[in-house]
Amino acid sequence: MKKTYLSAVIMGLASVGALADSGNVTISGKVEGGLHIEHAVGGVTQNKIDDAGSELNFSGSEDLGNGMKAIWQVNSDLRIDGSSGAGTLASGDTFVGLAGNFGALKIGKGINAFGDGYFKGGWYVYDRGLDYDSVSSGSNKGAVKYEFPAMGGFTAALSWAAGEDKTTTARATDAWAMSANYAGSNWGVHFGYNAQKNASSGRNSNTNLAAKITPVDNFTIGAEYNLGRLAGSSVKQKSFGLYADYQTGRLHFRGLVIRTKNHSNVDGKNNRVWGLGMSYDLSKRTAFFAEYKREKINTNSEASRDLFIGLSHSF
């Protein structure tokens, strides 16, 4: 019998009362969508109605005594445009764990400790990160993550993910990640590293550095750099991005610029991205937004261009 996502959600909502008996349960999420005008490389301009990142979250905790509690989250990506994809229960960041004075220990999916995208300026659709080498350190498969207890403005985390693909002729492509952050009064810095074993030998890895600062009220700028290494290749992918967000009243203005050298670890292949965005807060939870992004790889004859005009409501 086919199980639909809708039935799973209804069952989840119906069971909230029972869940609440054993702890605190929170239902949250967002519904986002709009008009997407897309021009792909070598293609025509398409007018589309697209989802913009809708999701549904169930999360909760239970006090176990002695300063310890059980924690859990079920995150599901939604699709309000009728498209196929990740619109199934627990398709997003989902975990169960323990938290206390020792920090937090989580087991689940999407609990990568790498911490890329430290500050991307609050974009709705085009919250584009840098170009990274392929490492699945817990984002796509099950993982274990340990979060150290916060010490002042310092936080850190470690994660490990099993490759689950070992054979008689190939080793498992296990992956691991680490990160450390420090938050000051109006600034912050981030370091992240992840790596994944290649099935035969060597490993793919990313080293990530980022920083952000709010020099004046309502204006934040951030910078991020990533060095990607691919197993069996001497060519390093180097990606750098600048992000900015400015708010005046209910209006937000955003910008981003990304430059990548040796894109996809191909020597001499470079990628250039820039974007502009704005949003207007209709209320604390509802906003209208418009975002534009242009991306050009030097080996392509033309750039891809995207314009998205939409509406977002969080709950």
Backbone as numpy.savetxt, mean C-alpha at the origin, in Angstrom:
# Nx Ny Nz CAx CAy CAz Cx Cy Cz
-21.82 -25.33 -4.44 -22.67 -24.14 -4.44 -21.79 -22.89 -4.44
-22.10 -21.98 -5.34 -21.27 -20.78 -5.46 -21.51 -19.85 -4.28
-20.41 -19.42 -3.68 -20.48 -18.48 -2.56 -20.16 -17.08 -3.07
-21.05 -16.15 -2.92 -20.83 -14.80 -3.38 -20.28 -13.93 -2.29
-19.61 -12.85 -2.70 -19.06 -11.91 -1.72 -20.17 -11.27 -0.91
-21.30 -10.98 -1.59 -22.40 -10.33 -0.88 -22.90 -11.18 0.27
-23.04 -12.48 0.03 -23.53 -13.34 1.11 -22.55 -13.37 2.27
-21.25 -13.33 1.96 -20.24 -13.33 3.02 -20.34 -12.07 3.86
-20.57 -10.94 3.20 -20.70 -9.68 3.92 -21.93 -9.69 4.81
-23.05 -10.20 4.27 -24.28 -10.26 5.06 -24.09 -11.13 6.29
-23.42 -12.27 6.10 -23.16 -13.15 7.23 -22.27 -12.46 8.25
-21.29 -11.68 7.73 -20.39 -10.98 8.64 -21.13 -9.94 9.46
-22.03 -9.20 8.79 -22.79 -8.18 9.49 -23.74 -8.82 10.51
-24.30 -9.96 10.15 -25.23 -10.62 11.05 -24.55 -11.15 12.29
-23.25 -11.42 12.18 -22.53 -12.00 13.31 -21.83 -10.97 14.18
-21.98 -9.70 13.86 -21.29 -8.66 14.63 -21.70 -8.70 16.09
-23.01 -8.94 16.35 -23.46 -9.00 17.73 -22.76 -10.07 18.52
-22.59 -11.25 17.89 -21.90 -12.34 18.58 -20.44 -12.02 18.79
-19.82 -11.42 17.78 -18.41 -11.06 17.90 -18.20 -10.04 19.00
-19.14 -9.12 19.14 -18.98 -8.05 20.12 -18.96 -8.59 21.54
-19.53 -9.78 21.74 -19.53 -10.36 23.08 -18.13 -10.69 23.56
-17.21 -10.95 22.63 -15.87 -11.38 23.01 -14.83 -10.27 22.85
-15.24 -9.06 22.54 -14.27 -8.00 22.40 -14.85 -6.81 21.66
-13.99 -5.89 21.26 -14.41 -4.71 20.54 -14.30 -4.95 19.04
-15.38 -4.72 18.30 -15.40 -4.92 16.86 -15.69 -3.60 16.18
-14.91 -3.27 15.17 -15.09 -2.04 14.41 -15.30 -2.38 12.94
-16.32 -1.78 12.34 -16.55 -1.90 10.90 -16.21 -0.56 10.28
-15.32 -0.56 9.31 -14.90 0.67 8.66 -14.60 0.39 7.20
-14.31 1.44 6.46 -13.97 1.25 5.05 -14.19 2.52 4.26
-14.22 2.37 2.95 -14.45 3.50 2.06 -15.04 3.00 0.75
-15.83 3.87 0.13 -16.41 3.60 -1.18 -15.98 4.73 -2.10
-15.27 4.38 -3.18 -14.70 5.39 -4.07 -14.88 4.96 -5.52
-15.19 5.92 -6.37 -15.30 5.63 -7.80 -15.50 6.90 -8.59
-15.42 6.77 -9.93 -15.61 7.94 -10.75 -15.35 7.69 -12.22
-15.23 8.77 -12.98 -14.95 8.75 -14.41 -13.45 8.71 -14.64
-13.00 7.72 -15.40 -11.58 7.55 -15.71 -11.40 7.71 -17.21
-10.64 8.73 -17.61 -10.29 8.95 -19.02 -8.86 8.46 -19.19
-8.70 7.36 -19.91 -7.42 6.66 -19.99 -6.89 6.66 -21.42
-5.62 7.04 -21.55 -4.93 6.93 -22.84 -3.70 6.06 -22.65
-3.75 4.83 -23.13 -2.64 3.89 -22.99 -1.64 4.09 -24.12
-0.42 3.63 -23.89 0.62 3.72 -24.91 0.20 2.91 -26.13
0.20 3.56 -27.30 -0.15 2.88 -28.53 -1.62 2.55 -28.67
-2.44 3.08 -27.80 -3.86 2.77 -27.82 -4.72 3.99 -28.05
-6.02 3.81 -27.90 -6.96 4.90 -28.06 -7.33 5.45 -26.68
-8.03 6.55 -26.66 -8.51 7.12 -25.41 -9.84 6.48 -25.03
-9.88 5.92 -23.83 -11.08 5.24 -23.36 -11.73 6.02 -22.23
-13.06 6.12 -22.27 -13.83 6.66 -21.15 -14.37 5.48 -20.34
-14.08 5.46 -19.04 -14.43 4.31 -18.21 -15.03 4.78 -16.88
-15.88 3.97 -16.30 -16.32 4.16 -14.93 -15.56 3.14 -14.09
-14.70 3.61 -13.19 -13.80 2.73 -12.45 -13.94 2.89 -10.95
-13.67 1.82 -10.25 -13.50 1.89 -8.81 -12.19 2.60 -8.51
-12.10 3.24 -7.35 -10.91 4.02 -7.02 -10.24 3.55 -5.73
-10.53 2.33 -5.30 -9.88 1.83 -4.09 -10.82 1.55 -2.94
-12.05 1.14 -3.25 -13.04 0.85 -2.20 -12.61 -0.36 -1.38
-12.94 -0.35 -0.10 -12.58 -1.47 0.76 -13.50 -1.54 1.97
-13.56 -2.73 2.56 -14.37 -2.97 3.75 -13.50 -3.64 4.80
-13.52 -3.12 6.03 -12.67 -3.64 7.10 -13.49 -4.06 8.31
-13.17 -5.23 8.82 -13.64 -5.67 10.13 -12.40 -5.81 11.01
-12.39 -5.21 12.16 -11.23 -5.32 13.05 -11.71 -5.34 14.50
-10.87 -5.87 15.36 -11.28 -5.93 16.75 -10.17 -6.37 17.67
-10.48 -6.42 18.95 -9.51 -6.82 19.96 -10.25 -7.41 21.16
-9.50 -8.16 21.97 -10.04 -8.71 23.21 -8.99 -8.59 24.30
-9.38 -8.05 25.43 -8.47 -7.90 26.57 -8.23 -9.27 27.20
-6.96 -9.69 27.21 -6.59 -10.98 27.78 -6.05 -10.87 29.20
-5.94 -9.64 29.70 -5.39 -9.42 31.03 -3.88 -9.29 31.03
-3.34 -8.77 32.11 -1.89 -8.59 32.27 -1.28 -7.77 31.14
-2.04 -6.80 30.63 -1.53 -5.91 29.60 -1.48 -6.50 28.21
-2.07 -7.66 28.01 -2.04 -8.31 26.70 -3.44 -8.34 26.10
-3.51 -8.26 24.77 -4.80 -8.37 24.10 -4.64 -9.12 22.78
-5.72 -9.75 22.36 -5.78 -10.37 21.04 -6.24 -9.31 20.04
-5.65 -9.30 18.86 -6.01 -8.33 17.82 -6.27 -9.09 16.52
-7.15 -8.53 15.70 -7.43 -9.16 14.41 -7.99 -8.14 13.43
-7.88 -8.47 12.16 -8.42 -7.61 11.11 -8.74 -8.46 9.89
-9.87 -8.18 9.26 -10.24 -8.78 7.98 -10.49 -7.62 7.01
-9.61 -7.47 6.04 -9.68 -6.37 5.07 -10.03 -6.93 3.70
-11.01 -6.33 3.05 -11.47 -6.82 1.75 -11.54 -5.67 0.75
-10.90 -5.86 -0.39 -11.00 -4.90 -1.48 -12.35 -5.07 -2.17
-12.99 -3.95 -2.52 -14.29 -3.97 -3.17 -14.17 -3.43 -4.60
-15.16 -3.72 -5.42 -15.22 -3.20 -6.78 -16.64 -2.69 -7.03
-16.81 -1.37 -7.07 -18.14 -0.82 -7.29 -18.44 -0.63 -8.77
-17.47 -0.95 -9.65 -17.66 -0.77 -11.08 -18.05 -2.06 -11.79
-18.25 -3.15 -11.02 -18.65 -4.40 -11.63 -17.52 -5.21 -12.22
-16.29 -4.75 -12.08 -15.15 -5.47 -12.64 -14.76 -6.63 -11.75
-14.06 -7.59 -12.33 -13.55 -8.70 -11.54 -12.26 -8.26 -10.88
-11.75 -9.06 -9.97 -10.51 -8.70 -9.30 -10.52 -9.17 -7.87
-10.10 -8.27 -6.99 -9.89 -8.67 -5.59 -11.14 -8.51 -4.74
-12.32 -8.47 -5.37 -13.53 -8.25 -4.60 -14.03 -9.48 -3.88
-13.21 -10.10 -3.07 -13.58 -11.26 -2.28 -13.21 -11.01 -0.83
-13.85 -11.74 0.07 -13.62 -11.55 1.49 -12.17 -11.86 1.84
-11.57 -11.00 2.67 -10.19 -11.15 3.15 -9.17 -11.07 2.03
-9.46 -10.32 0.96 -8.51 -10.18 -0.14 -7.40 -9.19 0.18
-7.58 -8.36 1.20 -6.58 -7.37 1.57 -5.81 -7.75 2.82
-5.35 -6.75 3.57 -4.53 -6.98 4.76 -5.37 -7.65 5.86
-5.08 -8.91 6.12 -5.87 -9.70 7.06 -4.95 -10.45 8.00
-5.21 -10.35 9.31 -4.30 -10.99 10.26 -5.00 -11.26 11.59
-4.33 -12.09 12.41 -4.69 -12.30 13.80 -3.40 -12.24 14.60
-3.45 -11.75 15.84 -2.21 -11.63 16.58 -2.41 -11.28 18.03
-1.29 -10.98 18.68 -1.25 -10.59 20.08 -0.50 -9.27 20.20
-0.92 -8.42 21.13 -0.25 -7.15 21.37 -0.15 -6.90 22.86
0.93 -6.25 23.26 1.14 -5.94 24.67 2.38 -5.10 24.85
2.94 -5.11 26.07 4.14 -4.34 26.33 5.34 -4.80 25.50
5.27 -6.02 25.01 6.35 -6.58 24.20 6.30 -6.11 22.75
5.22 -5.44 22.36 5.01 -5.03 20.99 3.80 -5.74 20.42
3.90 -6.21 19.18 2.78 -6.93 18.55 3.32 -8.02 17.64
2.65 -9.16 17.66 2.99 -10.28 16.79 1.76 -10.61 15.96
1.92 -10.60 14.62 0.79 -10.82 13.73 1.08 -11.97 12.78
0.04 -12.72 12.43 0.12 -13.78 11.44 -1.00 -13.54 10.44
-0.65 -13.49 9.15 -1.68 -13.25 8.16 -1.13 -12.87 6.80
-1.88 -12.05 6.10 -1.58 -11.65 4.72 -1.54 -10.13 4.64
-0.63 -9.60 3.81 -0.55 -8.16 3.63 0.12 -7.45 4.79
0.94 -8.15 5.56 1.58 -7.57 6.75 3.08 -7.42 6.53
3.42 -6.99 5.32 4.80 -6.73 4.94 5.40 -5.63 5.80
6.58 -5.85 6.36 7.24 -4.85 7.21 8.06 -3.84 6.43
8.14 -3.98 5.11 9.01 -3.13 4.29 8.69 -1.65 4.46
7.40 -1.29 4.41 7.01 0.09 4.68 7.27 1.07 3.57
7.18 0.63 2.31 7.34 1.55 1.19 6.15 2.51 1.15
6.29 3.60 0.41 5.23 4.59 0.36 5.05 5.31 1.68
6.14 5.67 2.33 6.12 6.31 3.65 5.26 7.57 3.65
5.42 8.41 2.62 4.54 9.57 2.45 4.29 9.76 0.96
3.01 9.63 0.55 2.66 9.77 -0.86 1.67 10.90 -1.11
1.44 11.73 -0.10 0.69 12.95 -0.33 -0.82 12.85 -0.29
-1.38 11.73 0.15 -2.83 11.66 0.32 -3.63 11.52 -0.96
-3.02 10.98 -2.01 -3.75 10.78 -3.27 -4.86 9.75 -3.09
-5.90 9.88 -3.90 -6.99 8.92 -3.86 -6.74 7.76 -4.82
-6.46 8.04 -6.08 -6.25 7.00 -7.09 -4.77 6.83 -7.41
-4.11 7.93 -7.71 -2.73 7.84 -8.18 -1.73 8.04 -7.04
-1.94 7.25 -5.97 -0.98 7.25 -4.87 0.18 6.34 -5.27
0.81 6.71 -6.36 1.82 5.85 -6.99 3.11 5.87 -6.20
3.59 4.69 -5.87 4.89 4.58 -5.23 6.00 4.54 -6.25
7.20 4.29 -5.80 8.34 4.19 -6.69 8.31 2.87 -7.46
9.30 2.68 -8.32 9.45 1.41 -9.03 10.34 0.50 -8.19
9.80 -0.66 -7.79 10.52 -1.59 -6.93 10.79 -2.89 -7.67
11.85 -3.60 -7.27 12.06 -4.95 -7.79 11.11 -5.91 -7.09
10.73 -6.96 -7.79 9.70 -7.88 -7.33 10.15 -8.66 -6.10
9.51 -8.37 -4.96 9.76 -9.08 -3.71 8.42 -9.24 -3.00
7.99 -10.48 -2.79 6.71 -10.74 -2.11 6.98 -11.06 -0.65
7.28 -10.04 0.14 7.65 -10.25 1.54 6.45 -10.18 2.47
5.37 -10.87 2.09 4.19 -10.92 2.95 2.99 -10.20 2.38
3.15 -9.50 1.25 2.03 -8.77 0.69 1.04 -9.70 0.02
1.53 -10.74 -0.64 0.66 -11.62 -1.41 0.47 -12.99 -0.78
1.36 -13.39 0.11 1.26 -14.69 0.77 1.24 -14.49 2.28
0.98 -15.58 2.98 0.97 -15.51 4.43 2.33 -15.17 4.99
2.33 -14.44 6.10 3.58 -13.99 6.71 3.42 -13.88 8.22
4.56 -13.75 8.88 4.62 -13.46 10.31 5.30 -12.12 10.47
4.72 -11.25 11.28 5.29 -9.91 11.46 5.41 -9.59 12.95
6.55 -9.05 13.34 6.75 -8.59 14.71 6.98 -7.09 14.69
6.21 -6.37 15.49 6.34 -4.92 15.62 6.90 -4.62 17.00
8.07 -3.99 17.04 8.70 -3.65 18.31 7.85 -2.62 19.05
7.90 -2.59 20.39 7.19 -1.54 21.12 7.78 -0.18 20.78
6.91 0.82 20.67 7.37 2.17 20.34 8.20 2.73 21.48
9.27 3.42 21.13 10.15 4.06 22.10 10.31 5.52 21.70
9.54 6.40 22.34 9.54 7.79 21.92 8.96 7.88 20.52
9.70 8.45 19.61 9.24 8.54 18.23 9.75 7.42 17.35
10.39 6.41 17.95 11.01 5.34 17.16 10.12 4.11 17.12
9.91 3.57 15.90 9.18 2.32 15.72 9.95 1.44 14.73
9.77 0.13 14.83 10.47 -0.80 13.94 9.66 -2.08 13.81
9.93 -2.83 12.73 9.19 -4.07 12.49 10.02 -5.03 11.66
9.72 -6.33 11.80 10.34 -7.40 11.02 9.22 -8.30 10.49
9.43 -8.89 9.31 8.45 -9.85 8.80 9.16 -10.93 7.99
8.52 -12.10 7.95 9.03 -13.23 7.17 7.87 -13.93 6.51
8.05 -14.30 5.23 7.01 -15.00 4.48 7.58 -16.25 3.85
6.88 -17.36 3.98 7.32 -18.62 3.38 7.00 -18.62 1.89
7.95 -19.10 1.09 7.73 -19.16 -0.35 6.67 -20.16 -0.75
6.57 -21.25 0.00 5.56 -22.29 -0.23 5.66 -22.90 -1.62
6.86 -22.93 -2.19 7.02 -23.42 -3.56 8.27 -24.28 -3.75
8.76 -24.88 -2.69 9.95 -25.73 -2.78 9.64 -27.00 -3.57
10.59 -27.41 -4.43 10.47 -28.66 -5.18 11.75 -29.47 -4.98
11.83 -30.61 -5.65 13.03 -31.44 -5.54 14.22 -30.80 -6.24
13.96 -29.82 -7.11 15.05 -29.18 -7.87 15.19 -27.69 -7.59
14.31 -27.13 -6.78 14.36 -25.68 -6.52 14.07 -25.41 -5.05
14.74 -24.42 -4.51 14.52 -24.05 -3.11 13.30 -23.15 -2.98
12.77 -23.05 -1.79 11.62 -22.18 -1.53 12.04 -20.72 -1.65
11.18 -19.91 -2.25 11.48 -18.49 -2.43 10.99 -17.69 -1.22
11.53 -18.03 -0.04 11.19 -17.31 1.18 11.57 -15.84 1.06
10.84 -14.98 1.77 11.11 -13.54 1.73 11.08 -12.98 3.14
11.77 -11.87 3.34 11.79 -11.21 4.64 11.91 -9.71 4.44
11.56 -8.96 5.47 11.59 -7.50 5.38 11.82 -6.91 6.76
12.33 -5.69 6.78 12.51 -4.95 8.02 12.31 -3.46 7.74
11.97 -2.73 8.79 11.82 -1.28 8.65 12.02 -0.61 9.99
12.38 0.66 9.93 12.54 1.49 11.12 12.10 2.91 10.78
11.33 3.52 11.66 10.84 4.89 11.46 11.15 5.73 12.69
11.35 7.01 12.45 11.44 7.95 13.56 10.58 9.17 13.22
9.70 9.55 14.15 8.81 10.68 13.96 9.15 11.79 14.93
9.51 12.96 14.39 9.73 14.14 15.20 8.47 14.97 15.29
8.58 16.19 15.75 7.40 17.04 15.94 6.73 17.39 14.61
7.51 17.69 13.58 6.95 18.04 12.28 7.69 17.36 11.14
8.38 16.26 11.43 9.15 15.57 10.41 9.26 14.08 10.75
9.70 13.31 9.79 9.88 11.89 10.02 10.81 11.29 8.99
11.44 10.17 9.34 12.34 9.47 8.42 12.02 7.98 8.46
12.37 7.28 7.38 12.06 5.86 7.25 13.20 5.12 6.56
13.47 3.91 7.04 14.38 2.98 6.37 13.68 1.64 6.21
13.78 1.05 5.03 13.17 -0.25 4.80 14.06 -1.12 3.93
14.00 -2.43 4.18 14.75 -3.38 3.36 13.93 -4.66 3.22
13.87 -5.20 2.01 13.25 -6.51 1.83 14.05 -7.32 0.83
13.90 -8.63 0.89 14.63 -9.53 0.01 13.85 -10.82 -0.15
14.04 -11.46 -1.29 13.39 -12.74 -1.56 14.35 -13.65 -2.31
14.45 -14.89 -1.86 15.32 -15.86 -2.50 14.84 -16.17 -3.92
15.79 -16.30 -4.84 15.49 -16.82 -6.16 15.43 -18.35 -6.08
14.63 -18.98 -6.91 14.45 -20.43 -6.83 15.75 -21.19 -7.03
16.68 -20.64 -7.82 17.94 -21.34 -8.08 19.06 -20.81 -7.20
19.33 -19.51 -7.29 20.38 -18.89 -6.48 20.19 -17.38 -6.47
20.83 -16.72 -5.52 20.72 -15.27 -5.44 19.39 -14.83 -4.86
19.16 -13.53 -4.88 17.92 -12.98 -4.33 17.63 -11.62 -4.93
16.36 -11.26 -4.96 15.93 -9.91 -5.31 15.83 -9.10 -4.02
16.11 -7.79 -4.10 16.04 -6.98 -2.88 15.75 -5.53 -3.21
15.25 -4.82 -2.21 15.02 -3.38 -2.28 15.52 -2.73 -1.00
16.22 -1.62 -1.15 16.63 -0.79 -0.02 15.95 0.56 -0.17
15.20 0.98 0.85 14.33 2.13 0.73 14.63 3.17 1.81
14.76 4.42 1.41 14.95 5.54 2.32 13.91 6.60 2.01
13.31 7.19 3.06 12.29 8.21 2.84 12.29 9.20 3.99
11.76 10.39 3.70 11.66 11.44 4.72 10.50 12.36 4.36
9.94 13.01 5.38 8.89 14.00 5.16 9.03 15.10 6.18
8.51 16.28 5.85 8.55 17.41 6.77 7.36 18.31 6.50
6.84 18.92 7.56 5.78 19.91 7.45 6.37 21.24 7.90
6.97 22.03 6.98 7.67 23.26 7.37 6.73 24.35 7.86
5.50 24.37 7.33 4.48 25.32 7.78 3.17 24.55 7.89
2.22 25.10 8.61 0.94 24.43 8.80 0.29 24.09 7.46
-0.24 22.88 7.36 -1.03 22.41 6.21 -0.22 22.18 4.93
1.09 22.17 5.02 1.92 21.90 3.84 2.98 20.86 4.20
2.94 19.72 3.51 3.88 18.64 3.77 4.55 18.22 2.47
5.86 18.02 2.53 6.60 17.51 1.38 7.35 16.26 1.82
7.54 15.35 0.88 8.24 14.11 1.19 9.11 13.68 0.03
10.14 12.91 0.34 11.05 12.37 -0.67 11.30 10.90 -0.36
11.46 10.10 -1.40 11.70 8.66 -1.22 12.68 8.17 -2.29
13.58 7.28 -1.89 14.56 6.68 -2.80 14.57 5.18 -2.62
14.62 4.44 -3.73 14.67 2.99 -3.65 15.73 2.44 -4.60
16.56 1.54 -4.07 17.58 0.85 -4.85 17.17 -0.61 -4.97
16.90 -1.05 -6.19 16.45 -2.42 -6.42 17.52 -3.26 -7.08
17.70 -4.46 -6.54 18.66 -5.41 -7.10 17.93 -6.69 -7.50
18.25 -7.20 -8.68 17.61 -8.40 -9.21 18.62 -9.53 -9.30
18.23 -10.72 -8.83 19.13 -11.88 -8.85 19.64 -12.14 -10.26
20.95 -12.32 -10.38 21.54 -12.62 -11.67 21.79 -11.43 -12.56
21.51 -10.21 -12.07 21.71 -9.00 -12.87 22.61 -8.02 -12.13
23.53 -7.42 -12.87 24.41 -6.40 -12.29 23.81 -5.01 -12.42
22.68 -4.90 -13.13 22.03 -3.60 -13.35 21.11 -3.30 -12.16
21.29 -2.15 -11.54 20.49 -1.76 -10.39 19.41 -0.76 -10.81
18.20 -0.99 -10.35 17.11 -0.06 -10.61 17.09 1.01 -9.51
17.19 2.28 -9.91 17.23 3.38 -8.96 16.03 4.29 -9.20
15.20 4.43 -8.17 13.97 5.20 -8.30 13.89 6.27 -7.22
13.50 7.49 -7.62 13.43 8.62 -6.70 12.12 9.37 -6.92
11.47 9.77 -5.81 10.21 10.48 -5.92 10.10 11.65 -4.96
9.38 12.68 -5.38 9.04 13.83 -4.55 7.53 13.95 -4.50
6.98 14.22 -3.30 5.55 14.32 -3.10 5.24 15.57 -2.28
4.08 16.19 -2.56 3.69 17.39 -1.81 2.18 17.42 -1.63
1.74 17.96 -0.49 0.32 18.10 -0.20 0.12 19.43 0.51
-0.84 20.23 0.02 -1.15 21.52 0.64 -2.66 21.62 0.85
-3.07 22.07 2.04 -4.48 22.22 2.35 -4.78 23.66 2.72
-5.86 24.18 2.14 -6.36 25.49 2.53 -7.87 25.38 2.67
-8.35 25.48 3.90 -9.76 25.25 4.14 -10.14 23.82 3.81
-11.13 23.67 2.94 -11.56 22.33 2.53 -10.85 21.84 1.28
-10.03 22.67 0.70 -9.33 22.32 -0.54 -7.97 21.69 -0.25
-7.64 20.65 -1.02 -6.32 20.02 -0.97 -5.71 20.06 -2.37
-4.43 20.36 -2.45 -3.69 20.31 -3.71 -2.51 19.37 -3.54
-2.25 18.53 -4.55 -1.20 17.51 -4.44 -0.37 17.47 -5.72
0.88 17.07 -5.56 1.76 16.90 -6.70 2.76 15.78 -6.46
3.22 15.16 -7.54 4.25 14.12 -7.43 5.12 14.11 -8.68
6.38 13.76 -8.48 7.34 13.58 -9.57 8.17 12.34 -9.23
8.29 11.40 -10.17 9.07 10.18 -9.97 10.00 9.99 -11.16
11.25 9.67 -10.87 12.24 9.37 -11.91 12.87 8.02 -11.59
12.91 7.13 -12.57 13.51 5.81 -12.37 14.56 5.54 -13.44
15.76 5.20 -13.01 16.86 4.83 -13.91 16.97 3.32 -13.96
17.18 2.78 -15.16 17.25 1.33 -15.38 15.95 0.65 -14.95
14.86 1.17 -15.48 13.53 0.66 -15.14 13.44 -0.84 -15.44
12.89 -1.61 -14.49 12.79 -3.07 -14.59 14.15 -3.72 -14.75
15.19 -3.04 -14.24 16.57 -3.53 -14.29 17.08 -3.73 -15.71
16.59 -2.89 -16.62 17.07 -2.87 -18.00 17.98 -1.66 -18.16
19.22 -1.89 -18.51 20.20 -0.81 -18.62 19.76 0.23 -19.64
19.70 1.49 -19.23 19.35 2.58 -20.12 17.86 2.81 -20.29
17.01 1.98 -19.69 15.57 2.17 -19.77 15.12 3.03 -18.59
14.57 4.19 -18.88 14.23 5.15 -17.82 12.74 5.48 -17.85
12.20 5.79 -16.68 10.78 6.09 -16.55 10.60 7.44 -15.86
9.69 8.24 -16.39 9.39 9.56 -15.82 7.89 9.67 -15.57
7.53 10.06 -14.35 6.13 10.19 -13.96 5.91 11.53 -13.29
4.79 12.18 -13.61 4.39 13.34 -12.82 2.87 13.36 -12.71
2.39 13.97 -11.65 0.95 14.02 -11.44 0.53 15.25 -10.66
-0.71 15.67 -10.88 -1.33 16.78 -10.15 -2.71 16.34 -9.69
-3.09 16.76 -8.49 -4.39 16.39 -7.97 -4.98 17.44 -7.06
-6.29 17.41 -6.93 -6.98 18.28 -5.98 -8.18 17.54 -5.43
-8.63 17.95 -4.25 -9.85 17.40 -3.67 -10.54 18.47 -2.85
-11.84 18.31 -2.68 -12.63 19.24 -1.88 -13.44 18.43 -0.88
-13.27 18.73 0.41 -13.97 18.02 1.47 -15.41 18.51 1.58
-16.36 17.68 1.16 -17.77 18.02 1.30 -18.23 17.85 2.73
-17.57 16.97 3.46 -17.81 16.75 4.89 -16.57 16.08 5.45
-16.64 15.63 6.69 -15.49 14.95 7.29 -15.20 13.61 6.62
-16.21 13.03 5.96 -16.04 11.70 5.40 -16.27 11.61 3.90
-16.69 12.70 3.29 -17.00 12.69 1.86 -16.21 13.76 1.14
-15.62 13.39 0.00 -14.79 14.34 -0.75 -14.95 14.12 -2.25
-14.90 15.22 -2.98 -14.81 15.20 -4.44 -13.33 15.33 -4.81
-12.88 14.61 -5.82 -11.47 14.71 -6.19 -11.27 14.62 -7.70
-10.17 15.19 -8.16 -9.75 15.10 -9.57 -8.24 14.93 -9.59
-7.75 13.95 -10.35 -6.32 13.65 -10.39 -5.88 13.34 -11.82
-4.67 13.81 -12.15 -4.09 13.59 -13.49 -2.69 13.02 -13.33
-2.36 12.01 -14.15 -1.03 11.39 -14.11 -0.53 11.16 -15.53
0.75 11.46 -15.74 1.41 11.20 -17.02 2.66 10.37 -16.76
2.86 9.30 -17.55 3.99 8.40 -17.37 4.63 8.10 -18.71
5.96 8.28 -18.79 6.67 8.09 -20.06 7.94 7.28 -19.84
8.02 6.11 -20.50 9.23 5.30 -20.53 9.96 5.62 -21.82
11.26 5.88 -21.73 11.99 6.39 -22.89 12.02 5.43 -24.08
11.75 4.14 -23.84 11.74 3.18 -24.95 10.37 3.11 -25.63
9.37 3.80 -25.08 8.04 3.85 -25.70 7.92 5.08 -26.58
7.08 4.98 -27.59 6.93 6.09 -28.53 6.14 7.25 -27.95
5.31 6.98 -26.96 4.49 8.04 -26.37 4.26 7.75 -24.89
3.65 8.72 -24.23 3.37 8.60 -22.80 1.95 8.08 -22.58
1.75 7.41 -21.46 0.39 7.08 -21.02 -0.13 8.25 -20.20
-1.45 8.50 -20.30 -2.05 9.63 -19.59 -3.37 9.18 -18.98
-3.63 9.64 -17.75 -4.85 9.26 -17.05 -5.43 10.46 -16.32
-6.74 10.65 -16.46 -7.49 11.65 -15.71 -8.62 10.94 -14.99
-8.73 11.19 -13.68 -9.77 10.54 -12.88 -10.53 11.62 -12.10
-11.85 11.63 -12.25 -12.72 12.56 -11.52 -13.72 11.72 -10.74
-13.70 11.85 -9.41 -14.53 10.93 -8.64 -14.99 11.44 -7.30
-15.61 10.54 -6.55 -16.17 10.84 -5.24 -15.74 9.75 -4.26
-15.41 10.16 -3.03 -14.98 9.22 -2.00 -15.80 9.44 -0.73
-16.23 8.32 -0.13 -16.92 8.38 1.17 -16.33 7.32 2.08
-15.88 7.72 3.25 -15.33 6.78 4.22 -16.33 6.59 5.36
-16.26 5.45 6.02 -17.18 5.16 7.12 -16.47 4.34 8.18
